[in-house]
Amino acid sequence: MKKLRLLGLLGVLITRMSFAAEAPQSFKSYLAQKKHLDEGISLALHHQSKEALKVFEELGGKSNPVAQYYFAAYLERGTGIRKDRPRARKIYREVATAIGAFAVKGDAVSQYTVGSMYANEQGFKRNAAKSAMWYRKAADQGYAAAQCDLGLQYANGFGVRKNYGKAVTWLRKAAEQDYAKAQYSLGVMYAYGTGVKQSDVEAVKWFRKAAEQGYADAQYNLSVLYSKGTGLEQSDTEAIKWARKAAEQNLAGAQGFLGESYEKGIGVAVNYSEAAKWYGKAALHGDTLSQFLLGQMYYQGRGVKKNYAEAMKWYRKAAEHGYAAAQTYLGVMYANGEGTAKNEKEALKWYSKAANLGDASAQNNLGFLYKNGTGVPQNYATALEWFNKSADQGFYGGQNNLAIMYLDGTGIKKDYNEAVKWFRKAAEQGYDKAQNNLGIMYAKGTGVKQDYEEAIKWFKKAAAQGFVEAQRNLQAMHAE
C-alpha cells in the first residue's frame, strides 16, 4: 500500500471572510463569543467551509482575533478564497499580540492557536519549543486539537525530544474525543507499530472512525487496506467507495487510486476515459505517478485522443520530480522525434538520469546509444556495462542486447554459450526478437547442439507475435 504518513504540524483548518481592522477585542467580549467561535471551528473541522465562513466573518468583523487568524490561514493557503499570502502574513502579525494575551489568561483555544503560530511562523518567529509549550497548556485543559498536535510533535521530535510513547498517549486522548486528525494519526501509529504494538485491526478501527467523519487521508488509507485485505476482509467495492470519498475532497493519492482502478478494472468496469479523468485530477495536484500514467494515456491514446505533445508535457513533469520511468519515456520521445524534433543529446540526458536511478529499460537504451555512437562517442565497454546492468535486473531488452554482444564479440570475447543463456532468458519472457535469435542458435547449432525441432518451436513463438523475420525463418525451415 502507499506509505501512510503522519500529518504535518499545521494545526488549524482555514476559511474565508472579509473584515476591517479594528481596536483589539477585550477578553470579556471574546469569552462572550466563545460558543459561537467554537461552532465555527467545529464546522471548519468537518469541512463545512461555507457555514464556517459565515461564523468567522461575523466574529472577525467584531475584531475577534482568533476568527481573524482562521481567515488569514484560509487566505494563506487559498482555500475557498483567492490566495494572498502577503495579506495573510500581515493579519497574523496584527492579531498575534491579542491572541497571545488571551492565551496568557488561560484560554485553551488561544493557547492552541499561539502554539500553531509558533509552529508555522504565523505572526511569531518559528519556535518549536514555544509551540510545544503552548500546545501542552491547551492539551492539559483537554483541548483535543492541542493534544493531537502535541502528540505529533513528540512523534516528529519537533520542539520536544522524540518520544513515540508520549506521542501515542496524546494522540489517544484526542482520538477518544472523536478528533478525526488524531484518530487518523493513531491509525498510522498502529499500522507501522510506532509507539504501540503493530496491529492492522487497530489501524483499521481508527482509520474508520476518522473516515466516517469525512477525514480524507483516513478515507484513502481505509480504501487501500480494503484493496489489500489488510486488517479486514478484502473488498474492491469498499476500496472504491472510500477512495471516491477522498478523491472528491481532492486528495491526489485517492484520485490516482481511482484512475488505476478504472484503467485495470479493479472494483469497477474498465473505463479508460474515467481513468484518464482521475489521473488528470491527481496530476494537477502534483501526484508524480499520476502525471506519468496520464502521459501514458496520451502517448497510447487510451481514454483520450493520442497526443504526443500532451504526453511529453506530463512525462516531463514526472521526470523533473525524479520519476525514472517518465525520464525513460521522455528520452524515447526525444530519440524518436515524437511530439518534438529528434534530439539525441536530450535522449541521452534523460536516459542517463533514469539509468542512474536504476531503471532497467533506460539502462538498455543507454547501452544501445553507446554501442551505436548515437549522440555520444561510440564505446563498446560502456555499452556492455549498461546492458549488463539492465540484463541483471531481468529486463528482456538488455538480456537480448547483451547476448548479441557475446555473439558478435563486441567489446567482449565471443562466447556462444553466454549468448544462448541470455537469449533464452529474454525468450522465456516472451520477447519475440530473442525467441527468433534463440531459434537461429538452435538451427545453426551455435552455442547449443543443433536441434531443428527446438529452432521451429522458438520461431513459432516469435512468428505468432507477428515477428516477420521469424515467420520467414519458419517458412525456410519447412521448405528444407
Protein Blocks (a to p, Z undefined) as FASTA:
>chain_A
ZZdddddfbfbdcddddddddddddfklmmmmmmmmmmmmmmmmnopaklmmmmmmmmmm
nopaklmmmmmmmmmnopoiacdfklmmmmmmmmmmmmmmmmmnopaklmmmmmmmmmno
goiacdfklmmmmmmmmmmnopaklmmmmmmmmmnopoiacdfklmmmmmmmmmmnopak
lmmmmmmmmmnopoiacdfklmmmmmmmmmmnopaklmmmmmmmmmnopoiacdfklmmm
mmmmmmmnopaklmmmmmmmmmnopoiacdfklmmmmmmmmmmnopaklmmmmmmmmmno
poiacdfklmmmmmmmmmmnopaklmmmmmmmmmnopoiacdfklmmmmmmmmmmnopak
lmmmmmmmmmnopoiacdfklmmmmmmmmmmnopaklmmmmmmmmmnopoiacdfklmmm
mmmmmmmnopaklmmmmmmmmmnopoiacdfklmmmmmmmmmmnopaklmmmmmmmmmZZ
